[in-house]
Amino acid sequence: MERERLIEMFRSMVRIRTFEERVAKEFARGRIPGAAHLYIGQEAVAVGACANLRPDDYIIGTHRGHGHLIAKGGRTDLMMAEIFGKRTGYNKGKGGSMHIADPEIGILGANAIVGAGIPIAAGAALSAKMRGTDQVVVCFFGDGATNTSRFHEGLNLAAIWDLPVVYIIENNLYAETTHISRACKISRLSERAKAYGMPGETIDGNDVLLVYETVGRAVQRARRGAGPTLIECLTYRYRGHFEGDPQLYKTKEEMEEWTRKDPIERFKKRLFEMGVLDEEGTGHITDEIRQEIERAVKFAEESPYPDPQETLEDVFA
């Protein structure tokens, strides 16, 4: 992979982490309405996957979707304004943290309903197939979503119609507070791909280059009309299910173990070994991103709230 691509992937991971840490701080101050579900710890999945996509390819995210949006090219100032509920946000302050969308760059929306994006991804992929394009859809969802009817129906449709969609399970071990071992008999969720006649693979989701390579093969397969793929990325969320969650269902040992597997630190070490970056270079990137997020917060702070009479605008029935 070319040097600039590697640096941009690192920059994107740092941007997600810095953005989410600031959202946590602003939420704790009571400045963000609604709930916030942060992506800290899972950055390698979104960045590794989206690095394979073109601007006209589609992604569908989840309630934990800030990372997906940034990895696909979403602007942090418009995202922050949306999360603050401001009129200048991506969706005029009406979507909030869990419903940000920007179809112009292929972001078909985050979705607060568990697993709801899975059949929507099949629909978007069907659209691409019917229009005769070679667009690909990447659909992100958590381990909990694999136990919903939407998972089975969506994957089955994608398989029988050979749709160009890549399904990515972000297995962070917990569906809200329930450990995956208490909700599923099999140890590898990717094994469920066999039931639909599609390839399935489980990988280390904290290794951004491995995610890039694995999703890259699946994207190429989808582009040439060979159908969908299911990829399970093993990862971990450092924060609670939502901001304010005390995480009493996790052990200290488990959290410490996964902290040692931090995806950004692992990638930084790898880039040092490859001679792509050094401490000065990573420090410059970190400072640059912090300034960007500071500007994003300032933009959100200074933006107006929507007027009450705008409530029924852009609403379809």
C-alpha positions, 0 to 999 in steps of 0.5 A: 500500500502506498505511503500516503494511503497508510498515513491517511488511514492513521489520520482517520483513526485518530480523527475518530478517536479525538472526535469521540473523546470530545463528544464524551466530554461535551455530553458529560457537560450536558451540552448534547441532547439525547443519547451518545454511543461512542466508537472508541476502540473500534476505529480499525474496523470502519477505517480499514473497511471504508479505505476500500470504497469509492465516493459513490459506494454506500455504507449503512451504520448503526447507533454507534455510527460516528466512526463509520461516517468519519471513515467514509469522509463525513465532515466533523463540523457538520457532524458535531453540529448535528449531534448538538441538534443545530440547524447547520448539522448534516440533517438540520439538527433533526437526526442527532447522534444516531441518524446522521446521513449524507447520500452525496458521499454514500452515507445512507444513514446510521440507524438506531434500530438494532439490525435495521440497516441489514435489509436496507443494505440489500435494497441499496445493493439491489438498486445498484444491480438494477441500475447496472453500476458496480457500486458496493454497499458495506453494512456495519452492525454489532454482534447483537444484530445477528440474533434478529430476524432482520439479519437472516432475512437481509442476508438471505435476500442478498445471497439469492440475488447475488447482491453487491453487499459486504456485511461486517459484524463488529463483534465487541462482545456485548449486545448492550450488556449481554455477553455474546457467549450468553446469546449465541451457541457458536463461537464464530458468528461468521459461520452463519454465512454457510446457511446462506451460501456466501463466504464468511470469515472471522478476523482481528478487527483491531488490525486495520491492515488486516481489515483493509485486506479482508474487506478489499477482497470482499469488495472486489468480489461484490463489484464483479457480481459474485455476491455478498460476503459476511465478515466478523471483526473481533473488537472491543468498545472501551466506553459503555453501551451508552455514555453514563453506562457504568459497565458493571458487566465487564471485568477489570481484567478484560478491559485491561487486556483489550486496552493492550490491543488498542488499534491506534497504538498497534497501527502506529507501532507498525507504521514506525517499523515500516518507516512511514511515520515517526513520533514527530509525524504522529504528533503533528497529525494528532495536533492537527486533528485536535485543532480540527475538532476544536473548530467543529465544536466552535461551529456547533456552539455558534450555530442556531437551533432549528425553529419550531415551525421547521418540524414538519419540513423534509418529513415524508408520509 
